[in-house]
Amino acid sequence: MESSAISLYFSMLRRSAADAEPEQKEYLINLIDSPGHIDFSSEVSTASRLCDGAVVLVDAVEGVCSQTVTVLRQAWVEHMKPILVINKMDRLINELKFTPLEAYIHLRTLLEQVNAVLGSFFQGERMEEDLNWRERVDERVAAAAAKEQERADKETNGVNSISMDTESMASNTNDFEEKDDEDIYFAPERNNVIFSSAIDGWAFTVRQFASLYEKKLGIKRTAMEKVLWGEFYLDTKTKKVLAAKHLKGRNLKPMFVQLVLEQIWNVYEATTGGDNGMGCVDFFFSSYLSVQLIIILSNPVLTWLHSDPAMRDKITKSLNIKLQPHVLRSKDTKVVLTTIFGQWLPLSTALLVSVIESLPSPPVAQEGRLPALIDASPGADHVDPRLRDAMIKSKTTMEDPVVVYVSKMVSIPESELPQNKRRTGAMTGEEAREIGRRKREEIAKARALEDAVTEGLESVNGITNALESATIDDNTEEEQHDPEHLIGFARIFCGTLKVGDSVYVIPPKFSAAHPHHDPEPVKITVTALYLLMGRSLEPLDSVQAGVIFGIGGLEGHILKSGTLSSQLEGSVNLAGVNMGSRPIVRVALEPVNPADLDKMIKGLRLLVQSDPCAEYEQFESGEHVLLTAGELHLERCLTDLRERFARCEIQAGEAIVPYRETLVRAEEMKPPANKELGRGTVIAITTSKQVTIKLRVLPLPAEVTEFLSKNSGAIKRLYSDRLAEEKGKKSAAIDGAPEQDDEDVEIVGSTKVLSLEEFKSQLQATFKEIKGQKDVWINAVDQITAFGPRRTGQNILIDNTKDGICGRL
């Protein structure tokens, strides 16, 4: 449910050229595993900025889901190069009972669905770029036409010069370049698609099988990669590859089916029985429907009876795989299956090799990604060129500036920090003597307590003191209440960071244009650096650009995400990550024991810091509310709150999903169903069909909204005077109406409360200053019926009927 990182060491033989000797290459791969549930999309969002590439998993049976689209969009927005992994291929064999040909057709359809999602992203981006380009062309052509018009007033041949110069300007602005979308799609022949079954421990790419068949078929690997997937067929007699148009009526299977999938299916059939075994099971189920037989059939021994030892031996011999005797004697056919695949197509090799060959290294990725990320940061024009160059080129020297992005804060129990863990190796003599001394002290205290009890101490205080001094384990209470520490989950983009260095903490709202605006960044000292190894941490002395690591010393300085920089002037803010989802599920919390209220509040604050999507609010009524992304996320947050952060019993109320509304600009609204009505217009007819209501909703211009917010006191006085006039009274102290009060009407930003005439005239002037919408608001002031909400807000109800049915305010 939380994204976690691990650093993997991997070495392989690689050739620098086709004819060169293979050389041993070593790699360090920082792998971040993020959850796949929709409730935890924020974990994917926070991890995406740390990475250079993405490995996107898709279920071979379920196909493209909503979360798949979300993950692909996040990778697209963050300019990450993705690899597609089609996982759970075993379900096609064991559950759907597909033949290799049916599985190939299914996989091809699934791949088209994923590529259609990427194509929609590309098309949307190109449409936006095309619109922006056309606007720039129109502006330049209009400017050129205006200049030529001025010149035409002075020259006799102005008409010809106008047309010629305008055309030349249009041609000069024709700098729109069409981008090729070929490289954005997943294609097995380009080795950015992995077929796998994680539960059975195997995975492969087209390149792996191309290498296997290179010598057998006498076809070069590079050529084999291009034809192993797609509508290509192998003529076994001539050993030639044929395209679909050259089949001439022959019923041949695609090469991917014949050379790849059938071999996978054969291993399953030889070990677990494949379709034959399941067919036998189906026969028994149809003949005897007893509970006892079902239990027998679920035993792996029955599946073992359906395996084919002769076929298994043939496969292992052809693949040059040797099975150990204990594997052959095993009654669980899964052991034989995973052993064969583990030696033939190991999952780790396929994945790590694909990551190295298909995804860019940190220096290459930063050079392509960071210019767009820096330009999108606040105050990008004021970013120091030296710092910008160091980030793009991934410089690592001590003289270069340091920029670190902290994606989130991770809560770690104090006992799991490296400095507090007990070492498992041999102890030194000093450590052994210290442990012995403590044990002797504990034994002496225990004996003193026994002696005191046997002697029958009359003083209660004496017994109490003896018990206090005879504590056998002083760490029992600390182990029960192991405090939590927040560690930054970060990546360094340039420079070298060491323990003890001082850096500035750049908040999420920081702008390079105004570096000293509140809240001004504070300077902190790095207390610890860690190599992230799943649940464990390894201490580090320094880290260089491109490394994902943990950092200590940020507790209390970063709430969720932030940026660390060695300089304040001209620094960059990388914390503006777009979260995939906002928390919408609200739940009120209260401790079971009222005395634990402070514990619960402290725990909520720790939870909010460690969870990028959770939020905490305290209402004026004293109610404590937790906001989460969904019900599963809420369950996880409550568990962490009770067991880790607050360590007390907490009672949660009923989960509520609030309904919220918003206003958009008229041009952004959906086209109306009836074009004659215009945008934002609806017509409602009562059930008696005697009353027809036509309502149009339009967002008020920003100038009008600002004016109304500043003069809410005048609106209150307007209502008060109206009610007083209706009641025949001079004061406005009436039940249900806002009382006239100097403190009530003096609003921040307004020097005085306007009179009715002043308010009306200034509001009319504000409407007249609006650009592009004067026709809509011509008589708006005279038609106002009410203000809202609560008669003092920034909403206006206008009665546009001829007779003024609702009345004019």
C-alpha positions in Angstrom: 0.0 0.0 0.0 3.1 2.3 0.2 5.7 2.8 -2.4 9.1 1.5 -1.3 12.5 1.4 -2.9 15.4 -1.1 -3.1 18.8 -0.8 -4.8 19.7 -3.8 -6.9 23.2 -4.7 -8.0 23.3 -6.4 -11.4 26.2 -7.5 -13.6 26.1 -8.8 -17.2 28.3 -9.4 -20.2 27.8 -6.8 -22.9 29.5 -6.1 -26.3 30.4 -2.5 -27.1 30.2 -3.5 -30.8 28.8 -6.4 -32.8 32.2 -8.0 -33.4 33.7 -7.0 -30.0 34.4 -9.4 -27.1 31.8 -9.3 -24.3 32.9 -7.3 -21.3 31.6 -7.5 -17.7 29.4 -4.5 -16.9 28.1 -3.6 -13.5 24.9 -1.7 -12.8 23.0 -0.3 -9.8 19.3 -0.2 -10.4 17.1 1.9 -8.0 13.7 0.1 -8.2 10.6 1.8 -6.6 7.6 -0.5 -6.2 4.4 1.5 -6.1 0.9 0.1 -5.3 -1.6 -0.6 -8.1 -4.9 0.1 -6.3 -6.7 3.3 -7.3 -6.9 4.5 -3.7 -3.1 4.8 -3.7 -2.6 6.8 -6.9 -0.8 9.5 -4.9 2.0 7.0 -4.1 2.5 6.6 -7.9 2.5 10.4 -8.3 5.1 11.0 -5.7 7.4 8.3 -6.9 7.2 9.3 -10.6 9.4 12.4 -10.3 12.1 10.3 -8.7 12.4 7.9 -11.6 13.8 7.9 -15.1 11.6 5.1 -16.5 8.5 3.1 -15.6 7.7 -0.6 -15.7 3.9 -0.8 -16.2 2.2 -4.0 -15.3 -1.0 -5.2 -17.0 -3.0 -8.3 -16.2 -3.1 -10.6 -19.2 -6.7 -11.5 -18.5 -8.2 -8.2 -17.2 -6.4 -6.0 -19.7 -6.5 -2.2 -19.5 -8.2 -0.9 -16.3 -8.7 2.6 -15.1 -5.5 2.5 -13.0 -3.6 1.4 -16.1 -4.7 4.6 -17.8 -3.8 6.7 -14.7 -0.3 5.2 -14.5 0.4 5.7 -18.2 -0.8 9.3 -18.0 1.5 9.9 -15.0 4.5 8.5 -17.0 3.5 10.6 -20.0 3.3 13.8 -17.9 6.6 13.2 -16.2 8.3 12.4 -19.5 9.3 8.9 -18.4 10.0 6.1 -20.9 7.8 3.1 -20.1 8.2 -0.7 -20.4 5.1 -2.8 -20.6 4.9 -6.1 -18.7 2.0 -8.4 -19.6 1.8 -10.4 -16.4 -0.1 -13.5 -15.2 0.3 -15.3 -18.5 -0.4 -18.5 -16.6 -4.0 -17.5 -16.3 -4.4 -17.9 -20.0 -3.4 -21.5 -19.7 -4.9 -22.6 -16.4 -8.0 -20.5 -16.2 -9.1 -19.5 -19.7 -7.8 -22.7 -21.3 -6.5 -20.8 -24.3 -4.6 -22.5 -27.1 -1.4 -20.8 -28.1 -3.1 -19.3 -31.2 -6.0 -18.0 -29.1 -3.6 -16.5 -26.6 -1.6 -14.8 -29.3 -4.8 -13.1 -30.7 -5.8 -12.1 -27.1 -2.3 -10.6 -26.5 -2.3 -8.7 -29.7 -5.7 -7.1 -28.9 -4.5 -6.2 -25.4 -1.4 -4.5 -26.8 -3.6 -2.5 -29.2 -5.7 -1.3 -26.3 -2.6 -0.1 -24.4 -1.2 1.6 -27.4 -4.6 3.3 -28.0 -4.3 4.9 -24.6 -0.8 6.3 -25.5 -2.2 7.4 -28.9 -4.9 9.5 -27.1 -2.2 11.2 -25.0 -0.2 12.0 -28.1 -3.2 13.3 -30.1 -4.3 15.6 -27.3 -0.8 17.0 -26.9 -0.5 17.6 -30.7 -3.9 19.3 -30.9 -2.9 21.7 -28.1 0.5 22.5 -29.8 -1.3 23.0 -33.1 -3.8 25.4 -31.5 -1.0 27.4 -29.9 0.9 27.5 -33.1 -2.1 28.8 -35.0 -2.6 31.5 -32.5 1.0 32.7 -32.8 0.7 32.7 -36.6 -2.6 34.7 -36.5 -0.9 37.2 -34.1 2.1 37.7 -36.4 0.0 38.0 -39.5 -2.3 40.5 -37.8 0.7 42.5 -36.7 2.2 42.4 -40.2 -1.1 43.5 -41.7 -1.4 46.4 -39.3 2.1 47.6 -40.3 1.4 47.3 -44.0 -1.9 49.1 -43.6 0.0 52.1 -42.1 2.4 52.0 -45.0 -0.5 51.6 -47.5 -1.9 55.0 -46.4 1.3 56.6 -47.7 1.9 54.6 -50.8 -0.2 54.3 -53.9 0.5 50.6 -54.4 -0.4 49.7 -50.9 -2.8 46.8 -51.8 -0.2 44.7 -53.5 2.4 45.2 -50.8 -0.2 44.2 -48.1 -0.9 40.8 -49.7 2.7 40.0 -50.5 4.0 40.9 -47.0 1.2 39.1 -45.2 1.9 35.9 -47.2 5.6 36.2 -46.6 5.0 36.6 -42.9 2.7 33.6 -42.8 5.3 31.5 -44.6 8.0 32.7 -42.2 5.9 31.5 -39.3 5.4 28.1 -40.8 7.6 26.5 -38.2 5.2 23.9 -37.0 6.9 20.5 -37.1 5.0 17.3 -37.2 6.3 14.8 -34.6 6.6 11.1 -35.3 4.6 9.0 -32.8 6.2 5.7 -33.7 8.6 5.7 -30.7 5.9 6.1 -28.1 4.1 2.8 -28.7 4.8 -0.6 -27.2 6.0 -3.1 -29.7 7.6 -6.6 -28.8 10.0 -6.3 -31.8 11.5 -3.2 -30.1 12.0 -5.1 -26.8 9.9 -2.8 -24.7 7.3 -5.5 -24.0 7.9 -8.3 -21.5 5.6 -11.4 -21.2 5.7 -12.9 -17.7 4.1 -15.0 -15.0 5.4 -13.7 -11.7 3.8 -16.5 -9.7 5.6 -19.2 -11.7 8.9 -17.2 -11.9 9.4 -16.7 -15.6 9.5 -13.9 -18.1 10.9 -13.3 -21.6 11.3 -10.8 -24.4 11.3 -11.3 -28.1 15.1 -10.7 -28.1 15.7 -13.7 -25.8 13.9 -16.1 -28.2 15.6 -14.5 -31.2 18.9 -15.4 -29.6 17.8 -18.9 -29.0 16.7 -19.5 -32.6 19.6 -17.6 -34.2 21.8 -20.6 -34.7 19.0 -23.2 -35.3 17.4 -21.3 -38.1 20.5 -19.5 -39.4 18.8 -16.1 -39.2 20.6 -13.1 -37.6 19.2 -12.0 -34.2 18.5 -8.5 -35.4 16.4 -9.8 -38.3 14.8 -12.5 -36.1 13.6 -9.8 -33.6 11.7 -8.0 -36.3 9.7 -11.0 -37.5 9.2 -13.0 -34.3 6.1 -10.9 -33.5 3.4 -10.0 -36.0 2.0 -11.5 -39.1 5.1 -13.5 -40.1 5.1 -17.3 -40.7 7.9 -19.9 -40.8 8.1 -22.4 -43.6 9.6 -25.4 -41.8 10.7 -27.1 -45.0 12.6 -24.2 -46.5 13.3 -22.4 -43.2 12.2 -19.1 -44.7 10.1 -16.4 -43.2 7.0 -15.6 -45.1 4.7 -12.6 -44.8 0.9 -13.0 -44.8 0.6 -12.2 -48.5 3.0 -15.0 -49.5 1.1 -17.8 -47.7 -0.8 -18.8 -50.9 -3.6 -20.5 -48.9 -1.4 -22.5 -46.6 -2.6 -22.8 -43.0 0.5 -21.8 -41.0 0.8 -20.5 -37.5 2.4 -17.1 -36.7 6.1 -17.5 -35.7 5.3 -16.2 -32.2 2.8 -19.0 -31.7 4.9 -21.7 -33.3 8.3 -20.8 -31.8 7.4 -19.1 -28.5 4.0 -19.8 -27.0 3.8 -23.5 -28.0 7.1 -24.0 -26.1 5.7 -22.4 -23.0 2.5 -24.4 -23.3 4.5 -27.6 -23.7 6.3 -27.0 -20.4 3.0 -26.6 -18.6 1.6 -29.7 -20.2 4.7 -31.8 -19.3 4.8 -30.7 -15.7 1.3 -29.8 -14.5 -0.7 -31.7 -17.1 -1.9 -28.7 -19.0 -5.4 -29.1 -20.7 -5.2 -32.9 -20.5 -5.0 -32.9 -16.7 -7.7 -30.4 -16.3 -9.9 -32.3 -18.7 -9.5 -35.4 -16.5 -10.5 -33.3 -13.5 -13.6 -32.0 -15.3 -14.6 -35.6 -16.1 -14.3 -36.6 -12.4 -16.3 -33.5 -11.3 -19.1 -34.3 -13.8 -19.3 -38.0 -12.5 -18.9 -37.6 -8.8 -20.0 -34.5 -7.0 -18.8 -35.3 -3.5 -16.9 -33.1 -1.0 -14.3 -35.8 -0.4 -13.5 -36.1 -4.0 -13.1 -32.4 -4.4 -10.5 -32.4 -1.6 -8.6 -35.2 -3.3 -8.6 -33.4 -6.6 -7.2 -30.3 -5.0 -4.2 -32.3 -3.8 -1.0 -31.7 -5.9 -0.5 -35.5 -6.1 -3.4 -35.8 -8.6 -1.8 -33.2 -10.8 1.5 -35.1 -10.6 -0.3 -38.1 -12.0 -1.2 -36.1 -15.1 2.3 -34.9 -15.8 4.3 -36.4 -18.7 7.8 -37.5 -17.5 8.9 -38.5 -21.0 7.9 -35.1 -22.4 9.5 -33.4 -19.4 12.8 -35.2 -19.9 12.8 -34.3 -23.6 12.3 -30.6 -22.8 15.0 -30.5 -20.1 17.4 -32.3 -22.4 16.8 -29.9 -25.4 17.1 -26.9 -23.1 20.3 -28.4 -21.4 18.6 -28.1 -18.0 19.5 -30.5 -15.2 16.9 -31.2 -12.5 18.1 -32.2 -9.0 16.8 -35.6 -7.6 14.8 -33.9 -4.9 13.0 -31.8 -7.5 12.1 -34.9 -9.5 10.9 -36.7 -6.4 8.7 -33.8 -5.4 4.9 -34.5 -5.6 4.2 -30.8 -6.1 4.5 -30.2 -9.9 4.8 -26.5 -9.2 8.4 -27.2 -8.0 9.3 -28.9 -11.2 7.6 -26.1 -13.3 9.3 -23.2 -11.5 12.7 -25.0 -11.5 12.6 -25.4 -15.3 11.5 -21.9 -15.9 14.0 -20.6 -13.3 16.9 -22.0 -15.4 15.4 -21.4 -18.8 13.6 -18.0 -18.6 14.3 -16.4 -15.2 12.1 -13.4 -14.5 14.8 -11.3 -12.9 17.1 -11.6 -15.9 14.4 -10.6 -18.4 13.3 -7.6 -16.4 16.7 -6.2 -15.4 18.2 -6.7 -18.9 15.2 -4.9 -20.4 15.6 -2.0 -17.9 19.3 -1.6 -18.8 18.8 -1.9 -22.5 15.4 0.0 -23.0 15.4 2.6 -20.2 17.8 5.6 -20.1 20.4 6.0 -17.4 20.1 8.9 -14.9 22.4 11.3 -16.9 20.6 10.6 -20.2 17.2 10.8 -18.7 17.9 14.1 -16.8 19.1 15.7 -20.0 15.8 14.9 -21.7 13.3 15.4 -18.8 14.6 18.2 -16.6 14.4 21.1 -19.1 10.6 20.7 -19.2 10.4 20.2 -15.4 12.5 23.3 -14.6 10.5 25.4 -17.1 7.3 24.3 -15.4 8.6 25.3 -11.9 7.5 28.6 -10.3 9.7 31.5 -11.3 11.6 29.4 -13.9 13.0 32.5 -15.6 15.0 33.4 -12.4 16.6 30.0 -11.9 20.4 30.2 -11.8 21.9 29.1 -15.2 24.7 27.4 -13.4 22.3 25.4 -11.3 20.1 24.6 -14.3 23.2 23.4 -16.3 24.3 21.2 -13.3 20.9 19.5 -13.1 20.5 18.9 -16.8 24.1 17.5 -17.2 23.9 15.6 -13.9 27.1 17.0 -12.5 28.5 15.3 -9.4 31.6 17.3 -8.3 31.9 19.0 -5.0 31.9 22.5 -6.6 28.6 22.0 -8.3 25.3 23.0 -6.5 23.2 20.4 -4.8 19.5 19.9 -5.7 17.5 17.2 -4.0 13.8 16.4 -4.5 12.0 14.9 -1.5 8.9 13.1 -2.7 7.4 12.2 0.7 8.3 11.5 4.3 8.5 7.9 5.4 7.8 6.9 9.0 10.4 4.5 10.4 10.3 3.0 13.9 13.3 4.0 16.0 14.4 0.4 16.5 14.7 -0.1 12.8 17.2 2.7 12.2 20.7 1.3 11.4 22.3 2.9 14.5 19.8 1.2 16.8 19.8 -2.3 15.4 21.6 -5.1 17.1 24.5 -6.4 15.1 24.3 -10.1 14.3 28.1 -10.6 13.9 30.7 -11.4 16.6 30.8 -8.9 19.5 33.9 -7.2 20.7 35.4 -7.9 24.1 34.2 -4.5 25.4 30.6 -5.2 24.3 30.6 -8.6 25.9 31.8 -7.2 29.2 29.1 -4.5 29.1 26.4 -7.0 28.6 27.7 -9.2 31.4 27.8 -6.2 33.7 24.2 -5.4 33.0 23.1 -9.0 33.5 24.8 -9.1 36.9 23.1 -5.9 38.0 19.7 -7.3 37.0 20.3 -10.6 38.9 21.4 -8.6 42.0 18.2 -6.5 41.9 16.1 -9.6 41.5 17.7 -11.2 44.5 17.3 -8.0 46.6 13.6 -8.1 45.8 13.3 -11.7 46.9 15.1 -11.1 50.1 12.9 -8.1 50.9 9.7 -10.1 50.3 10.8 -13.1 52.4 11.8 -10.9 55.3 8.3 -9.4 55.3 8.8 -5.7 54.8 6.3 -3.8 56.8 6.7 -0.6 54.9 4.7 -0.4 51.7 7.2 2.2 50.4 10.0 -0.3 51.0 8.4 -2.9 48.8 7.6 -0.3 46.1 11.3 0.9 46.1 12.5 -2.7 45.9 10.2 -3.3 42.9 11.4 -0.1 41.2 15.0 -1.0 41.7 14.6 -4.6 40.5 13.3 -3.9 37.0 14.5 -6.9 35.0 14.1 -5.4 31.5 14.4 -1.6 31.3 13.6 -1.7 27.6 10.2 -3.4 27.9 8.3 -0.1 28.0 10.4 1.4 25.2 9.8 -1.6 23.0 6.0 -1.3 23.5 6.1 2.4 22.6 8.8 2.5 19.9 8.8 6.1 18.7 8.5 6.9 15.0 11.0 8.9 13.0 10.4 10.6 9.6 12.9 9.9 6.9 12.9 11.8 3.5 12.3 9.6 0.4 14.5 11.6 -2.0 16.6 11.7 -5.2 19.6 13.9 -5.8 19.7 15.6 -9.3 23.1 17.3 -9.1 26.1 17.6 -6.9 27.3 15.5 -4.0 25.5 15.5 -0.6 27.3 14.4 2.6 26.3 13.8 6.2 26.7 17.1 8.1 26.1 19.4 5.0 23.8 22.4 5.4 21.1 22.9 2.8 18.0 25.0 2.4 14.6 23.5 2.6 12.5 24.9 -0.3 8.8 24.8 0.5 6.2 23.8 -2.2 5.1 27.4 -2.8 8.6 28.8 -3.3 9.3 30.9 -6.4 12.7 31.7 -7.7 11.5 35.2 -8.6 10.9 36.0 -4.9 13.2 33.8 -2.8 12.8 35.7 0.4 9.0 35.8 0.5 7.2 34.2 3.5 7.5 31.4 4.3 11.3 32.0 3.8 13.3 28.8 3.4 15.2 27.5 6.4 18.6 26.0 6.6 19.0 22.5 8.1 21.8 20.1 8.7 21.7 16.6 7.1 22.0 14.2 10.1 22.0 10.9 8.2 21.9 9.4 4.7 20.5 5.9 4.0 20.5 3.4 1.1 16.9 2.2 0.8 16.8 -1.6 0.8 13.1 -2.4 1.1 12.2 -2.4 4.8 15.8 -2.0 6.0 18.1 1.0 5.7 21.9 1.0 5.1 23.9 4.0 6.4 25.8 6.1 3.8 28.4 8.8 4.1 27.6 10.6 0.8 25.4 10.3 -2.3 25.9 11.5 -5.8 23.5 12.7 -8.6 21.1 10.0 -9.8 20.8 8.1 -6.6 17.5 7.4 -4.7 18.1 7.5 -1.0 16.7 8.3 2.5 17.7 11.4 4.3 17.4 12.3 8.0 17.2 15.7 9.7 14.0 16.9 7.9 11.5 16.1 10.6 9.4 19.2 11.3 10.7 21.0 8.2 8.9 19.2 5.3 5.2 18.3 5.5 4.8 16.1 2.5 7.2 17.0 -0.3 9.9 19.6 -0.9 13.2 20.5 -2.5 16.6 20.8 -0.9 19.2 23.2 -2.4 22.7 24.3 -1.4 21.8 27.8 -2.5 18.7 30.1 -2.0 19.1 32.7 -4.8 18.2 31.2 -8.1 17.1 27.9 -6.7 14.5 25.7 -8.3 11.2 24.3 -6.8 10.5 20.7 -7.9 7.7 20.0 -5.4 4.8 20.9 -7.7 3.8 17.3 -8.5 0.3 16.8 -9.7 -1.4 14.2 -7.5 -3.4 11.5 -9.2 -6.3 11.9 -6.8 -7.5 14.2 -4.0 -8.8 12.9 -0.7 -12.6 12.8 -0.8 -13.6 10.4 2.0 -14.2 12.1 5.4 -14.4 10.5 8.7 -14.7 12.0 12.2 -12.3 10.5 14.8 -12.3 10.6 18.6 -10.3 8.6 21.2 -12.1 5.9 23.2 -10.4 7.3 26.3 -10.7 11.1 26.4 -7.3 11.3 28.1 -5.7 10.1 24.8 -6.8 13.1 22.8 -3.3 14.6 22.7 -1.9 11.3 21.5 -4.5 11.1 18.7 -3.8 14.6 17.5 0.0 14.0 17.5 -0.6 10.7 15.7 -2.7 12.4 13.1 0.0 14.9 12.4 2.6 12.2 12.0 0.2 10.3 9.7 -0.4 13.3 7.5 3.4 13.8 7.1 4.0 10.2 6.2 1.1 9.8 3.8 1.1 12.0 0.7 -2.7 11.8 0.2 -4.1 11.9 3.8 -5.2 15.3 5.2 -6.3 16.3 8.7 -8.7 19.1 9.7 -9.9 20.4 13.0 -13.3 22.2 12.8 -14.4 25.1 15.0 -16.7 22.7 16.8 -13.7 20.7 18.0 -14.4 17.8 15.6 -11.2 16.0 14.3 -11.7 14.9 10.7 -9.4 12.6 8.6 -9.6 12.8 4.8 -8.5 9.8 2.7 -8.6 8.8 -1.0 -11.0 5.8 -0.5 -12.3 3.2 1.8 -9.2 0.9 1.5 -6.9 3.9 2.1 -9.0 4.9 5.1 -8.7 1.4 6.6 -4.9 1.5 6.2 -4.7 5.0 7.7 -6.8 4.0 10.8 -4.6 0.9 11.3 -1.4 2.9 11.2 -2.9 5.5 13.5 -3.9 3.0 16.1 -0.9 0.8 16.0 2.0 3.1 15.1 1.4 6.8 15.4 -1.2 7.4 18.1 -0.9 4.0 19.9 -4.3 4.3 21.5 -7.9 3.1 20.8 -9.6 5.4 18.3 -13.3 5.4 17.4 -14.1 6.4 13.8 -17.5 7.7 12.7 -19.3 6.9 9.5 -17.4 7.7 6.4 -18.8 10.6 4.3 -18.1 11.5 0.7 -19.1 15.2 0.4 -20.7 16.4 -2.8 -18.9 19.4 -4.2 -19.7 21.8 -7.1 -17.6 24.2 -9.0 -17.9 26.8 -11.8 -16.0 26.8 -15.1 -15.6 29.4 -17.8 -18.4 29.5 -20.3 -16.1 28.6 -23.2 -15.0 25.5 -21.2 -18.6 24.2 -20.8 -19.8 21.2 -22.8 -21.8 22.2 -25.9 -25.5 22.5 -25.1 -27.9 19.8 -26.2 -30.1 22.5 -27.8 -27.8 25.0 -29.6 -30.5 27.6 -29.6 -30.4 27.9 -25.8 -26.7 28.6 -25.4 -24.2 27.3 -22.9 -25.2 26.8 -19.3 -29.0 27.0 -20.0 -31.6 24.5 -18.9 -35.4 24.4 -19.2 -37.6 22.8 -16.5 -41.3 22.1 -16.7 -43.5 21.3 -13.7 -45.4 18.1 -13.6 -48.7 20.0 -14.1 -47.1 21.6 -17.2 -48.4 25.0 -16.2 -45.1 26.5 -15.3 -41.9 26.6 -17.4 -38.7 27.8 -15.9 -35.7 28.8 -18.0 -32.4 29.1 -16.0 -29.0 30.1 -17.3 -25.9 29.8 -15.1 -22.8 31.9 -15.9 -19.7 32.5 -13.9 -19.2 36.0 -12.8 -16.1 37.9 -14.0 -13.2 38.0 -11.5 -13.5 41.8 -11.3 -17.1 41.6 -10.1 -16.4 38.8 -7.7 -13.6 40.8 -6.1 -15.8 43.9 -5.8 -18.6 42.0 -4.1 -16.2 40.4 -1.6 -14.8 43.8 -0.6 -18.3 45.4 -0.2 -20.2 42.7 1.6 -21.0 45.3 4.3 -22.9 47.4 1.7 -24.9 44.3 0.7 -25.8 43.7 4.3 -27.0 47.3 4.7 -29.0 46.9 1.5 -30.9 44.0 3.0 -31.3 45.7 6.3 -32.7 48.9 4.8 -35.1 46.9 2.6 -36.5 44.9 5.6 -36.7 48.1 7.7 -38.7 49.8 4.9 -41.1 46.9 4.6 -41.7 46.8 8.4 -41.9 50.5 8.6 -39.0 50.7 11.0 -35.8 52.8 10.9 -33.5 50.1 12.4 -32.6 46.8 11.0 -32.6 44.7 14.2 -35.2 42.2 13.1 -35.2 38.5 13.8 -33.7 36.6 10.9 -31.9 39.6 9.4 -28.3 40.6 10.0 -28.0 43.4 12.5 -26.4 46.7 11.6 -23.1 46.8 13.4 -19.9 48.8 12.7 -17.7 45.7 13.3 -20.0 43.7 11.1 -19.9 45.9 8.1 -16.3 47.1 8.1 -14.6 44.6 5.8 -10.9 44.1 5.2 -9.9 46.0 2.1 -12.8 48.4 2.3 -12.4 51.8 4.0 -16.1 52.4 4.5 -19.5 51.0 3.8 -20.8 52.3 0.6 -24.3 53.8 0.3 -26.9 52.2 -2.0 -26.2 54.7 -4.8 -22.5 54.5 -4.5 -22.6 50.7 -4.5 -24.9 50.6 -7.5 -22.9 53.1 -9.6 -19.5 51.4 -8.8 -21.0 47.9 -9.6 -22.2 49.2 -12.9 -18.8 50.7 -13.7 -17.2 47.3 -12.8 -19.5 45.5 -15.2 -18.7 48.0 -18.0 -14.9 47.4 -17.6 -15.3 43.7 -18.5 -13.7 42.8 -21.8 -15.5 40.6 -24.2 -18.8 40.1 -22.2 -20.4 43.6 -22.1 -23.5 42.4 -24.0 -24.2 39.7 -21.4 -24.1 42.1 -18.4 -25.7 45.3 -19.9 -28.7 45.6 -17.5 -27.4 43.2 -14.9 -27.4 45.7 -12.0 -31.0 46.8 -12.5 -32.2 43.1 -12.7 -30.5 41.8 -9.4 -33.0 40.0 -7.3 -30.8 38.5 -4.6 -27.2 38.0 -3.4 -25.9 34.7 -2.1 -25.0 32.6 -0.3 -26.6 33.9 2.9 -27.4 37.2 1.3 -23.8 38.5 1.5 -21.9 36.2 -0.9 -20.4 36.7 -4.4 -23.3 35.1 -6.3 -26.0 37.1 -8.0 -29.5 36.0 -9.0 -30.8 38.0 -12.0 -34.5 38.2 -12.9 -34.5 38.5 -16.7 -38.2 38.3 -17.1 -40.1 41.2 -18.7 -42.4 41.7 -15.8 -39.8 41.3 -13.1 -41.6 38.4 -11.4 -39.1 37.9 -8.6 -38.8 41.6 -7.8 -35.8 44.0 -8.1 -33.6 44.3 -5.1 
